[in-house]
Amino acid sequence: MILDRFRIDGQVAVVTGAGRGLGAAIAVAFAEAGADVVIAARTESQLDEVAERVAAAGKRAHTVAADLSDPDATAALAATAVDQFGRLDIVVNNVGGAMPCPLLDTTPDALVQAFNFNVTNAHALIRAAVPRIIDTAGGGSIVNITSTMGRLPGRAFAAYGTAKAALAHYTRLAALDLNPRIRVNAIAPGSILTSALEIVASNDAMRTELEAKTPLHTLGDPEDIAAAALYLVSPAGRYVTGKVLEPDGGLIAPNLDLPIPDL
């Protein structure tokens, strides 16, 4: 059965930024497909809600409330997975982000912070996870969450877009280094209905613009990204590595112009 290739029974995954949005949807999807999960985010109450959804799917969740802007805290999740569940097979680097800011208002420190939050943290966890994946599972899969703004030019996204573009290419480089035992891929979502889009989605005019400028004329759902992640980490994606999957509704240009004037 082809659907059996999407099962990850008996595997253990670490998902960062899993208190809500994409991370929560990915963690629950993995549980529904048979995996136990270590879920990490800043807010414990949100993690507890996700853990309840994992338990409802018949699997176990271990929650870690931590400041994941700290690479050491992020890297520690690999050891936590092995301590709690005895193995580690899958890592999803979902935590990240940076606020939009006009180019000339973006300080060098802001650029460094965006790089560290989106790329350095992912590298710290991967570096800690790889030996444990090899030792406990023999091989596995890593997924990095980038963004459509890592490939499309948009005003006010110098820090965020640059960091996400770096993470996309880091994915290709890491895949080459970790072949053939660990596959490394990325997902570059478009406009997904998470808390990050709440303000936009609640404004009828802005939502209409977003949808009109998206070739599929609709916004994405967190489960769209969760399905992509499950494909990449499961046996269904066994022949895919070093790639960036783009579930973005077909975007070839940004679908919302921020009101940044010409220079």
Backbone hydrogen bonds in HBPLUS format (Angstrom, degrees):
<---DONOR---> <-ACCEPTOR-->    atom                        ^
c    i                          cat <-CA-CA->   ^        H-A-AA   ^      H-
h    n   atom  resd res      DA  || num        DHA   H-A  angle D-A-AA Bond
n    s   type  num  typ     dist DA aas  dist angle  dist       angle   num
A0004-ASP N   A0001-MET O   3.06 MM   3  5.50 143.3  2.20 108.5 118.4     1
A0005-ARG N   A0002-ILE O   3.04 MM   3  5.60 151.8  2.12 113.2 121.0     2
A0006-PHE N   A0003-LEU O   3.07 MM   3  5.52 163.1  2.10 112.7 118.1     3
A0007-ARG N   A0004-ASP O   3.14 MM   3  5.41 163.9  2.16 112.2 114.2     4
A0236-ALA N   A0005-ARG O   2.80 MM 231  4.85 123.3  2.12 146.3 135.1     5
A0008-ILE N   A0033-ALA O   2.88 MM  25  5.61 173.5  1.88 143.1 145.3     6
A0011-GLN N   A0008-ILE O   3.20 MM   3  5.76 160.1  2.24 136.8 137.1     7
A0010-GLY N   A0034-GLY O   3.15 MM  24  6.23 137.5  2.34 151.0 140.7     8
A0036-ASP N   A0011-GLN O   3.02 MM  25  6.46 152.9  2.10 163.6 162.4     9
A0089-ASP N   A0012-VAL O   2.93 MM  77  5.38 164.4  1.96 147.1 150.2    10
A0090-ILE N   A0012-VAL O   3.08 MM  78  6.30 155.1  2.15 153.1 154.3    11
A0013-ALA N   A0036-ASP O   2.96 MM  23  6.42 157.1  2.02 151.9 158.6    12
A0038-VAL N   A0013-ALA O   2.75 MM  25  6.17 157.8  1.80 159.3 167.1    13
A0014-VAL N   A0090-ILE O   2.92 MM  76  6.26 149.1  2.02 140.5 148.4    14
A0092-VAL N   A0014-VAL O   2.81 MM  78  6.15 151.1  1.89 161.5 171.0    15
A0015-VAL N   A0038-VAL O   2.93 MM  23  6.29 163.0  1.95 172.3 176.2    16
A0040-ALA N   A0015-VAL O   3.19 MM  25  6.51 157.9  2.24 161.7 162.7    17
A0016-THR N   A0092-VAL O   3.17 MM  76  6.45 168.1  2.18 171.1 171.6    18
A0017-GLY N   A0040-ALA O   2.84 MM  23  5.83 111.8  2.31 137.4 156.4    19
A0018-ALA N   A0040-ALA O   2.97 MM  22  5.63 160.8  2.01 143.4 145.6    20
A0024-ALA N   A0020-ARG O   3.30 MM   4  4.71 166.5  2.32 110.2 111.2    21
A0025-ALA N   A0021-GLY O   3.08 MM   4  6.33 167.0  2.10 155.4 159.2    22
A0026-ILE N   A0022-LEU O   2.89 MM   4  6.09 157.2  1.94 153.8 160.2    23
A0027-ALA N   A0023-GLY O   2.96 MM   4  6.15 164.3  1.98 150.6 154.6    24
A0028-VAL N   A0024-ALA O   3.02 MM   4  6.24 166.4  2.04 155.4 158.5    25
A0029-ALA N   A0025-ALA O   2.98 MM   4  6.10 157.7  2.03 144.2 150.8    26
A0030-PHE N   A0026-ILE O   2.94 MM   4  6.16 159.6  1.98 153.3 158.4    27
A0031-ALA N   A0027-ALA O   3.06 MM   4  6.33 155.0  2.13 145.2 151.9    28
A0032-GLU N   A0028-VAL O   2.90 MM   4  6.19 160.0  1.94 152.4 157.8    29
A0033-ALA N   A0029-ALA O   2.99 MM   4  6.22 132.3  2.22 139.6 152.6    30
A0033-ALA N   A0030-PHE O   3.09 MM   3  4.99 130.0  2.35  91.7 105.6    31
A0035-ALA N   A0030-PHE O   2.96 MM   5  5.45 172.1  1.97 138.6 137.1    32
A0034-GLY N   A0031-ALA O   2.94 MM   3  5.05 161.2  1.98 106.0 111.8    33
A0037-VAL N   A0060-ARG O   2.97 MM  23  6.46 162.3  2.00 158.8 163.2    34
A0062-HIS N   A0037-VAL O   2.92 MM  25  6.46 154.3  1.99 152.7 161.0    35
A0039-ILE N   A0062-HIS O   2.94 MM  23  6.24 155.8  2.00 152.0 159.9    36
A0064-VAL N   A0039-ILE O   2.91 MM  25  6.22 144.5  2.03 157.9 161.6    37
A0041-ALA N   A0064-VAL O   3.20 MM  23  6.68 150.4  2.30 155.0 161.4    38
A0066-ALA N   A0041-ALA O   2.84 MM  25  5.85 152.3  1.92 137.8 145.0    39
A0047-LEU N   A0043-THR O   3.24 MM   4  6.57 158.6  2.29 148.8 154.9    40
A0048-ASP N   A0044-GLU O   2.90 MM   4  6.19 153.3  1.97 153.3 160.8    41
A0049-GLU N   A0045-SER O   3.24 MM   4  6.52 149.4  2.34 140.9 147.8    42
A0050-VAL N   A0046-GLN O   3.13 MM   4  6.50 156.9  2.19 149.2 155.1    43
A0051-ALA N   A0047-LEU O   2.82 MM   4  6.07 157.2  1.87 152.4 159.4    44
A0052-GLU N   A0048-ASP O   3.04 MM   4  6.29 145.3  2.17 141.5 149.6    45
A0053-ARG N   A0049-GLU O   3.26 MM   4  6.61 148.4  2.36 140.8 148.5    46
A0053-ARG N   A0050-VAL O   3.04 MM   3  5.09 118.4  2.43  96.2 111.4    47
A0054-VAL N   A0050-VAL O   2.94 MM   4  6.32 149.8  2.03 149.7 158.9    48
A0055-ALA N   A0051-ALA O   2.89 MM   4  6.15 159.6  1.93 148.4 153.8    49
A0056-ALA N   A0052-GLU O   2.95 MM   4  6.16 148.9  2.05 141.5 150.1    50
A0057-ALA N   A0054-VAL O   2.99 MM   3  5.13 136.2  2.19  99.1 111.9    51
A0059-LYS N   A0054-VAL O   3.26 MM   5  5.72 167.1  2.28 144.1 141.0    52
A0058-GLY N   A0055-ALA O   2.84 MM   3  4.98 157.6  1.89 107.6 113.9    53
A0070-ASP N   A0067-ASP O   3.21 MM   3  6.05 162.4  2.24 120.2 123.7    54
A0073-ALA N   A0070-ASP O   3.04 MM   3  5.36 119.0  2.42 107.5 121.8    55
A0074-THR N   A0070-ASP O   3.07 MM   4  6.38 157.3  2.12 155.7 162.9    56
A0075-ALA N   A0071-PRO O   2.85 MM   4  5.98 163.4  1.88 149.1 153.6    57
A0076-ALA N   A0072-ASP O   3.07 MM   4  6.18 145.6  2.19 141.3 149.7    58
A0077-LEU N   A0074-THR O   3.17 MM   3  5.71 159.6  2.21 113.4 119.4    59
A0078-ALA N   A0075-ALA O   3.24 MM   3  6.12 159.1  2.29 123.6 126.8    60
A0080-THR N   A0076-ALA O   3.13 MM   4  6.41 156.1  2.19 148.4 155.8    61
A0081-ALA N   A0077-LEU O   3.03 MM   4  6.24 153.4  2.10 146.2 151.0    62
A0082-VAL N   A0078-ALA O   3.40 MM   4  6.76 160.1  2.44 146.4 150.2    63
A0083-ASP N   A0079-ALA O   2.87 MM   4  6.08 163.1  1.90 155.3 160.7    64
A0084-GLN N   A0080-THR O   2.88 MM   4  5.97 159.1  1.92 152.6 157.5    65
A0085-PHE N   A0081-ALA O   2.84 MM   4  5.74 162.3  1.87 148.9 154.7    66
A0086-GLY N   A0082-VAL O   2.78 MM   4  4.33 139.6  1.94 118.0 124.6    67
A0141-SER N   A0089-ASP O   3.02 MM  52  6.52 154.2  2.09 157.6 165.7    68
A0091-VAL N   A0141-SER O   3.11 MM  50  6.64 148.5  2.22 148.5 157.6    69
A0143-VAL N   A0091-VAL O   2.86 MM  52  6.31 156.6  1.91 158.2 166.2    70
A0093-ASN N   A0143-VAL O   2.85 MM  50  6.27 153.2  1.92 158.8 166.9    71
A0145-ILE N   A0093-ASN O   2.96 MM  52  6.07 165.8  1.98 155.8 151.4    72
A0101-CYS N   A0156-ALA O   2.78 MM  55  4.50 156.7  1.83 129.4 132.9    73
A0105-ASP N   A0102-PRO O   2.99 MM   3  5.32 144.5  2.12 110.0 121.1    74
A0106-THR N   A0103-LEU O   3.03 MM   3  5.19 157.3  2.08 106.7 113.9    75
A0110-ALA N   A0107-THR O   3.04 MM   3  5.10 118.3  2.44  97.4 112.4    76
A0111-LEU N   A0107-THR O   3.14 MM   4  6.53 151.2  2.23 150.4 158.0    77
A0112-VAL N   A0108-PRO O   3.00 MM   4  6.31 158.1  2.05 151.0 156.7    78
A0113-GLN N   A0109-ASP O   2.84 MM   4  6.07 162.9  1.87 153.8 158.4    79
A0114-ALA N   A0110-ALA O   2.99 MM   4  6.16 156.6  2.04 143.6 149.5    80
A0115-PHE N   A0111-LEU O   3.02 MM   4  6.27 158.8  2.07 147.0 152.7    81
A0116-ASN N   A0112-VAL O   2.85 MM   4  6.11 164.6  1.88 155.9 160.3    82
A0117-PHE N   A0113-GLN O   2.91 MM   4  6.03 167.1  1.93 152.2 155.6    83
A0118-ASN N   A0114-ALA O   3.07 MM   4  6.08 157.9  2.12 145.9 151.5    84
A0119-VAL N   A0115-PHE O   2.72 MM   4  5.40 157.5  1.76 149.0 156.0    85
A0120-THR N   A0115-PHE O   3.22 MM   5  6.59 155.3  2.28 135.3 142.8    86
A0121-ASN N   A0116-ASN O   3.01 MM   5  6.17 147.1  2.12 164.2 166.4    87
A0123-HIS N   A0119-VAL O   2.91 MM   4  6.20 163.1  1.94 158.1 162.9    88
A0124-ALA N   A0120-THR O   2.88 MM   4  6.13 154.8  1.95 149.1 156.2    89
A0125-LEU N   A0121-ASN O   3.09 MM   4  6.38 161.9  2.12 153.3 156.3    90
A0126-ILE N   A0122-ALA O   2.94 MM   4  6.14 165.6  1.96 153.6 158.3    91
A0127-ARG N   A0123-HIS O   2.83 MM   4  5.89 165.0  1.85 152.2 156.7    92
A0128-ALA N   A0124-ALA O   3.15 MM   4  6.33 150.8  2.24 140.2 147.5    93
A0129-ALA N   A0125-LEU O   2.77 MM   4  5.88 146.2  1.88 147.2 158.0    94
A0130-VAL N   A0126-ILE O   2.95 MM   4  5.91 166.7  1.97 159.8 159.4    95
A0132-ARG N   A0129-ALA O   2.98 MM   3  5.28 116.3  2.40 107.2 123.5    96
A0133-ILE N   A0129-ALA O   2.80 MM   4  6.01 155.0  1.86 161.9 170.4    97
A0134-ILE N   A0130-VAL O   3.00 MM   4  6.21 168.2  2.02 159.3 161.6    98
A0135-ASP N   A0131-PRO O   2.92 MM   4  6.04 162.2  1.95 144.2 149.7    99
A0136-THR N   A0132-ARG O   2.92 MM   4  5.84 158.7  1.96 145.8 150.9   100
A0137-ALA N   A0133-ILE O   2.84 MM   4  5.32 151.6  1.92 139.9 147.5   101
A0138-GLY N   A0133-ILE O   3.02 MM   5  6.28 123.4  2.36 144.5 151.5   102
A0138-GLY N   A0134-ILE O   3.15 MM   4  4.29 134.2  2.37 104.4 114.4   103
A0140-GLY N   A0181-ARG O   3.07 MM  41  6.67 144.7  2.20 143.6 153.5   104
A0183-ARG N   A0140-GLY O   3.05 MM  43  6.49 157.4  2.11 150.7 147.4   105
A0142-ILE N   A0183-ARG O   2.78 MM  41  6.18 150.7  1.86 157.5 167.5   106
A0185-ASN N   A0142-ILE O   2.95 MM  43  6.33 163.0  1.98 156.0 159.4   107
A0144-ASN N   A0185-ASN O   2.92 MM  41  6.40 153.2  1.99 142.9 150.7   108
A0187-ILE N   A0144-ASN O   2.89 MM  43  6.36 149.2  1.98 156.0 162.7   109
A0146-THR N   A0187-ILE O   2.72 MM  41  5.82 154.7  1.78 151.2 159.2   110
A0150-GLY N   A0147-SER O   2.94 MM   3  5.37 161.4  1.98 112.2 117.6   111
A0148-THR N   A0189-PRO O   2.95 MM  41  5.75 143.0  2.09 161.9 150.2   112
A0151-ARG N   A0148-THR O   3.10 MM   3  5.71 166.9  2.12 115.9 119.2   113
A0152-LEU N   A0148-THR O   3.03 MM   4  6.20 142.7  2.18 147.8 159.3   114
A0161-GLY N   A0157-PHE O   2.73 MM   4  5.20 145.5  1.85 134.4 146.3   115
A0162-THR N   A0158-ALA O   3.19 MM   4  5.77 149.1  2.29 123.5 132.4   116
A0163-ALA N   A0159-ALA O   3.04 MM   4  6.15 162.4  2.07 148.6 153.5   117
A0164-LYS N   A0160-TYR O   2.95 MM   4  6.17 162.5  1.98 155.0 159.9   118
A0165-ALA N   A0161-GLY O   2.90 MM   4  6.00 151.0  1.98 143.4 151.6   119
A0166-ALA N   A0162-THR O   2.95 MM   4  6.15 153.1  2.02 144.1 151.7   120
A0167-LEU N   A0163-ALA O   2.96 MM   4  6.28 151.1  2.04 144.2 152.1   121
A0168-ALA N   A0164-LYS O   3.00 MM   4  6.25 149.7  2.10 142.5 150.1   122
A0169-HIS N   A0165-ALA O   3.13 MM   4  6.48 159.9  2.17 150.1 154.2   123
A0170-TYR N   A0166-ALA O   2.77 MM   4  5.95 154.7  1.83 150.2 158.8   124
A0171-THR N   A0167-LEU O   2.97 MM   4  6.12 146.7  2.08 140.1 147.9   125
A0172-ARG N   A0169-HIS O   3.06 MM   3  5.10 115.7  2.49  96.0 110.8   126
A0173-LEU N   A0169-HIS O   3.01 MM   4  6.34 162.1  2.04 155.1 159.7   127
A0174-ALA N   A0170-TYR O   2.76 MM   4  5.94 165.2  1.79 158.3 162.4   128
A0175-ALA N   A0171-THR O   2.97 MM   4  6.05 156.9  2.02 144.7 151.2   129
A0176-LEU N   A0172-ARG O   3.26 MM   4  6.50 154.9  2.33 142.5 147.8   130
A0177-ASP N   A0173-LEU O   3.17 MM   4  6.49 159.7  2.21 148.5 153.6   131
A0178-LEU N   A0174-ALA O   2.90 MM   4  6.04 148.8  2.00 153.2 161.7   132
A0179-ASN N   A0175-ALA O   3.02 MM   4  5.98 117.3  2.43 142.4 153.5   133
A0182-ILE N   A0178-LEU O   3.21 MM   4  5.50 159.8  2.25 144.3 145.8   134
A0242-GLY N   A0184-VAL O   2.68 MM  58  5.57 159.0  1.72 151.3 157.8   135
A0186-ALA N   A0243-LYS O   2.88 MM  57  6.28 152.1  1.95 158.1 163.0   136
A0245-LEU N   A0186-ALA O   2.83 MM  59  6.16 163.4  1.86 153.2 148.2   137
A0188-ALA N   A0245-LEU O   2.75 MM  57  6.07 163.4  1.77 168.2 172.2   138
A0190-GLY N   A0247-PRO O   3.27 MM  57  6.41 141.2  2.43 134.3 125.8   139
A0220-GLY N   A0191-SER O   2.87 MM  29  5.98 166.1  1.89 161.7 157.8   140
A0194-THR N   A0192-ILE O   2.80 MM   2  5.81 122.3  2.13 116.5  99.6   141
A0193-LEU N   A0220-GLY O   2.85 MM  27  6.00 164.4  1.87 143.0 143.6   142
A0197-LEU N   A0194-THR O   2.97 MM   3  5.59 156.4  2.02 116.7 123.6   143
A0198-GLU N   A0195-SER O   3.17 MM   3  4.95 167.1  2.19 103.2 106.6   144
A0201-ALA N   A0197-LEU O   2.70 MM   4  5.79 174.4  1.71 168.5 170.6   145
A0202-SER N   A0198-GLU O   2.96 MM   4  5.96 143.0  2.10 146.1 154.1   146
A0203-ASN N   A0200-VAL O   3.08 MM   3  5.38 155.4  2.15 108.4 116.1   147
A0207-ARG N   A0203-ASN O   2.85 MM   4  6.03 166.0  1.87 165.6 170.4   148
A0208-THR N   A0204-ASP O   2.92 MM   4  6.00 158.4  1.97 144.6 150.9   149
A0209-GLU N   A0205-ALA O   3.04 MM   4  6.30 152.7  2.12 142.4 149.6   150
A0210-LEU N   A0206-MET O   2.95 MM   4  6.24 162.2  1.98 151.0 155.5   151
A0211-GLU N   A0207-ARG O   2.92 MM   4  6.17 168.6  1.93 157.4 159.7   152
A0212-ALA N   A0208-THR O   2.87 MM   4  5.96 158.8  1.91 147.2 153.8   153
A0213-LYS N   A0209-GLU O   3.03 MM   4  6.12 150.7  2.12 149.7 156.0   154
A0214-THR N   A0211-GLU O   3.20 MM   3  5.15 158.8  2.25 101.2 107.4   155
A0217-HIS N   A0214-THR O   2.63 MM   3  5.02 158.4  1.68 123.4 131.2   156
A0216-LEU N   A0249-GLY O   3.10 MM  33  5.17 134.8  2.31 145.6 152.3   157
A0224-ASP N   A0221-ASP O   2.79 MM   3  5.36 146.1  1.90 118.1 128.4   158
A0225-ILE N   A0222-PRO O   3.08 MM   3  5.37 126.0  2.38 102.7 115.2   159
A0226-ALA N   A0222-PRO O   2.97 MM   4  6.32 153.8  2.04 146.6 155.1   160
A0227-ALA N   A0223-GLU O   2.89 MM   4  5.96 155.4  1.95 142.1 147.3   161
A0228-ALA N   A0224-ASP O   3.28 MM   4  6.49 151.6  2.37 132.9 140.1   162
A0229-ALA N   A0225-ILE O   2.90 MM   4  6.18 158.0  1.94 150.5 156.5   163
A0230-LEU N   A0226-ALA O   2.90 MM   4  6.14 161.2  1.93 151.1 156.0   164
A0231-TYR N   A0227-ALA O   3.02 MM   4  6.24 160.1  2.06 146.9 152.0   165
A0232-LEU N   A0228-ALA O   3.07 MM   4  6.36 161.5  2.11 149.0 153.5   166
A0233-VAL N   A0229-ALA O   3.03 MM   4  6.28 155.4  2.09 155.5 161.4   167
A0234-SER N   A0230-LEU O   3.01 MM   4  5.83 139.7  2.18 148.6 157.2   168
A0237-GLY N   A0234-SER O   2.96 MM   3  5.67 153.3  2.03 120.9 127.0   169
A0238-ARG N   A0235-PRO O   3.16 MM   3  4.86 160.5  2.20 110.9 108.9   170
A0240-VAL N   A0237-GLY O   3.03 MM   3  5.44 151.4  2.12 130.0 127.2   171
A0248-ASP N   A0246-GLU O   3.05 MM   2  5.60 118.2  2.45 110.4  93.7   172
A0260-ILE N   A0258-LEU O   2.72 MM   2  5.67 137.4  1.90 112.3  98.2   173
